[in-house]
Amino acid sequence: MRRNSSFLHFLKNRELNELYICVALRSFSTSMIGIFIPIYLWTIGLSFSSIFIFYAIISLFHAISVFFAGRFSSKFGFKHTIFFSIPFLILFYFLIYFASTSLLLLFSLAVIYGLQSGFFWLSFHSDFSLFSKRNERCKSTSFTKLLIKLFNVAGPAIGGLIIVLFSYEFLFIFVACLLLFSAIPLFFSKDSRPRISFSLKHVFLDQKIKDFFSLIGYGIEIGAGQVLWPLFIFGILGYSVASLGFVATISLLCSLGAIFLIGVFSGKNRLAVLKVGALFNSALWFVKIFVSTVFQIFLVHGFYGILRPMITIPFDSINYDTANKTNILEYITFREFVYHSGRVFFFVAMAFILNLKIGFAIAAVASVLYLLIR
């Protein structure tokens, strides 16, 4: 009975229910295409250097936009800020179809994507931090990630099949339509608009240097997983988008059991879980340097799906605790700015290095920086 009541705890939190549904639908929509974006950019003729610059621009404008998103959220509320971001994401998916004919348009879309991303994720993390209970925060984080994974577990495979049966352009339009539906749950109740002060000059005051470096590492490692690794395995899989989609789906399936177990057992031992996950994840990135067969890809990517929750669940819950101890909006703004600054640094460096395996080695070192979080 205690386990059931713990589970029902999440469903009784009305302030977060609409947000959970919105994020789940958004994740399902974007999961169908997210892993294919770097592949699409490559297929329309962009060099690796241009692809890395594209993602550097996204993270740069995400980092910049969070300062405006913080002020916007303090005045209009978190849900209104999330709703404000959705039309820009839809615009991105509609216009990227035409990006193959104009490099200027492509980089302009990177700006649009970065701006909407900053508004959405700052509001999501702030809302979650505000309304989740401290003694249930690790389980709440796990539940959120489990919900998102359940909704997007089939996304990459479905996205890959749509590309094969129809086209990239059809997938972009389909995803844009789904994103429209994701905004509907935001209207189920009024935005609470909590009174939280926001001052730009206080964003970087009293922040821990260890948090700074751990967030830098977070940005680099996540960036490598989202961009470098798909490009690498796409080549080994014989340039098959359907195969890439199924590989991503297998990783998500591996994540589901890990998310549940980590949410249950990492509440009091989250630092220990994070440290173990970070060290194994670092070793796995070094192993990726030597991957050369399809079987090795399935094996390594499956392990990566298990290790990711061991890092993200305790890491995020610690961030939420820190935010509640200080000023939620100001700390989450700091978190998002530093995290994406790490991504900017990494992608700009990769635009000059142009060696994916060196990028894997950098991600391995960055994974160790998770150990600095307190």
N, C-alpha and C positions, 0 to 999 in steps of 0.2 A: 504493500500500500504506500509506503514511503516513496518508492521509485515512481509510482503513478502520480502521486501528488507533486513530486518534483517536476515531472514532465508537464503536468497540467498547469504548473506555475507559469510557464511561458505563454500558454494560451490565454491566461487571465490578464496578461499585461496589455490592456487595450491600447495604450500609447504607442506600443511597438508593433501590434498586430498588422496594422495597415502598412507600416514600413516594411515588415517582413515579406508581406505579399508582393509589394512593389519591387523589392530587391530580388525576390525569387524569380518573378517574371522577367525582370531586366537581365538577370544572370542567365536565364534560359535563352533569351534573345541573343545576348552578346556572346554566349558560349558557342553558338552555332557558327560564329564568324571570327571570333577573336584570335584563335590560333591560326586562322588562314590569312589574316591581314598581312603579315610579313611575307607570306608566300605569294599573295596577290600582287604586292608591290614588286616582288622579284619577277613575276610572270609578265608584268606590263613593261618590263625593261629597265627597272631601277637597279643600280649597282648596290652592293652591300653598303658602301659608304653612304649613299643617299638614303637607304632604308634606316641606317643608324641615325642619321641627321633628322629624319622624319620623327623618329621616336624621341630624340633629344628635344625637339621642338615641342612635342606633346607634353613632356615632363616639365620643361621650362615654363610653359604657360599654365600648367597645373600649379606649379609652385608659386607663380605670380598671382593667380586667381584666388588662392585661398585667403589672401588678405582682404579682398573684396567680398568673398563669400562669407567670411567671418562677420563682417559689418552688416551684410545683407541679412544673415541669419539672426543676428541680435535684434534686428528691427522687425522682420517679417515672419520669423519662425523657421524651423528646420524643414518641415514638409513643404512649405512654399518654396524654399530654396531648392529642394529636390525637384519639385515640379518645374521650376524655372530652367533646370538643366536639361530636361528631357527633349524639348524641341530642338536643341542644338545637337544632341546626339542623333536624332532622326535626320536632321539636315546633313550631318556628316555621312550617314549611310546612303542618303539619296544622291549626294553630290560626288561621292567617291567613284561612282560609275564613270563620270566624265574626267576623272583625274588623270587617266592614261594619256590624255591629249594635252595636258598642261602641267608642267612641274610647279608653276606658281600656284595654281589651284590646289595641287596636292599639299604643298606646304601651308597654304592658307587653311586647309581642312585640318591639318595637324594643330594649328592654333585653336580652331573651333573645338576640336576634341579635347585639347588640354584644358580649355576654359570650362567646358561642361563637366569634365572629370573632377576638377577642383571643387566646383560648387556641389556636386553630388556627394562625393566622398567625405568632404568636411562635414556636411550636414548629417550624413548617415552615422559617422563615427561619434559626432557630438550628441546626436539623439540617443544612440545606443548607450553611450557613456552616462548620460543624464538619467535615463529611465531604468537601466539594469541595476539589480541589487548587488551590493558588494559581495555578500556571502554566496551568491549564485552566479557571479559574473563569469567565472570560467565555464560553468555549465551553459550559461546563456550564450556565450561566444561559440561554444561547441554546437549548440542547437541551431544558431544562426547559420553557421557554416554547413551543418548537416542539411538544413533546409535548402540552402543554395545549391549544394552538390546534388541533392535529389532532383532538383528542377533542371540542372544543366548536365546531368550525367549522360544523357543521350544527345546533347546539343552538338558536340563535334562530329559525331557519326552522321547525324541528320544533315548537318551543314555540308559535310563532305559529299553525301549522296545527292543533295540538291545541286551542288556545283557540277557533279558528274552528269546528272540527268538534265539539268537546265543550264545554269551559268552562274558566275559570280554575281552578275548584275541582278538576276532574279533573287538570289539569296539576300543581297543588300536591301532590296525592296521588301521582301518578306520580313526581315528582321525589323525594319523601320515600322511596319504595321504592328508588329507585336509590342514594340516599345510604346506605341500609343495606348494600348490596353494596360500597360504597366502603370500608367498614371492614374487610372480609375480608382484604385484603393485609397489614394491620398484624399479623396473626397468623402470617404466614409464617416469621417469625424472632423471637427475643427482642429486647426493647428493650435497646440497649447501655448505657443509663443512664450517660453520661459524667460524671465528677466535675468539675462546673463550679460554682464558688462564685457565690452571688448575694446581693448586699447592696443594699437599697433606697437607702441613703445614697450609694452609689457610682454609681448610675445616671446622675446628672447631673454628676458630677465629671469634670473633664478632657475634657469634650466641646467640640468646636469650634463657635463661634457661626455659622460659615458652614454647617456641617452642619445646624444648627437651622433656619436660614432656608430652605435648600434643601429640607428635609423639609416645612416649612410649605407651600412652593410646590407640592411633590409632592402633598400632601393636597388642596389647593385645585383644582389642575388635574385630578386624577383624579376628584374629586367632581363637577366640572362635566361631565366626560365621561360619567359614569355616571348622572347624574340630570337635569341641565338639558338636555343635548343630546337625549336620548330624548324628553323632554316637548315640546321645540321641534319636532323633525322629525315627531312623531306628529300634530301639528296640520296640518303641510304635506301629509302623506301622506293626509289625509282621514280621520284617526282610524281607520286600518286597522292592526290588530296584525299581520296576516300580512305586510303590506308592510314594517312596521318590522322584523320578524324577518328578512326577506330582505336588507334594507339592512345590518343588523348582520352577517349571514353574508358579504356581499360584502367588508365591512371586514376580517373575519377572514381571508378568502382572500388579500387584499392583504398581510396581515401575514405570511403563511407564508413567502413568498420573501424578504421583508425580514429576518425573524428569522434565516434560514439564512445570508444574506450577511453580516449584521452580526456574527453569531457567529464567522464565519470571519475577517473582516477587522478587527474592532475590538479584538482582544486587546491590541495594542501602541499603538493609537491611540484608545482608548475615550473619552478626554477630548475629543478633536477631534470624534469622532462624536457625542458627547453635546451639545457646543456647537452643532454644525450642526443637529442634531435639535431642540434647544430653541428656537433662533432661528426656524426654519421653523415649528415648532409654535405659537410665539407669533403669528407672522404669520397662520397658518391660523385661529386663534381669532378674530382681527380680521375675517378674511374671512367667518367664520360669521355675523357680525352682519348681513351683507347677503344671506344665502341666502334665496331665496323660491320656488324651484321644485323639483320632484322630481329633475330632472336634476342640478341644483346639489347636492342632498343626496347623490346617489350619487357624484358627483365628489369632493366635499369629504370625505365619510366614507371613501372609498377612499384618499385621500391621508393621512387621519388614521391609517388602519390601517398605512400604511407608516412614518409618522413615530413612532408609539408605540414600536416596538422600538428605534429609534435612541436613545430616551431611557431606556427601562426596563432594557434589557440592560446598558449600561455603568453606569448609575446604581446598579442593584442589585449588580452585581459589585464596584463600588467600596465600597458599604456592607458587603458580605461581607468584603472585605479589611480594612476598618477594624475590623470585629468581631473578626477573628482576631488582629489586632495588639494588641487590648486584652482585654476580657472579653466573650465572645460573648453570653451571656445579658443582661448589663447593657447592652451597646450596642444589641442588637436591641430590648430593652425601651425604651430611649431613642428609637430609630427609630420604633417603633410608636406610642409615646405622642405624640411631636411630630407625626408624620404625621397622626394622627387628630385632634389638637388643631387643626391647620390646617383640617380638614374641618368640625369643630364651628364654628369661627369663620366659615367661608364659608357654611354652611347657615343659621346664625342670622342672618347679615347678609342673606342672600337672603330670609329670612322677612319682613324689613322692606322690602327693596328691591322685591321682587315684579316684577322686570323681567329676563327671561331674557337679553336682549341685553347688559344691563349686567353680568350674570354672565359672559358670554362675554369681555367686556373685562377683567374681573378675572382670568379664567383666562389670558388672553394675558399679563398682567403677571406672574402667578404662574409661567408657563413660563420666564420669564427668570431666576427664582431658581434653576433647575437649574444655572446656570452657576457658582454659588458652591461646588458640591461639589468636594472635593479628595481 
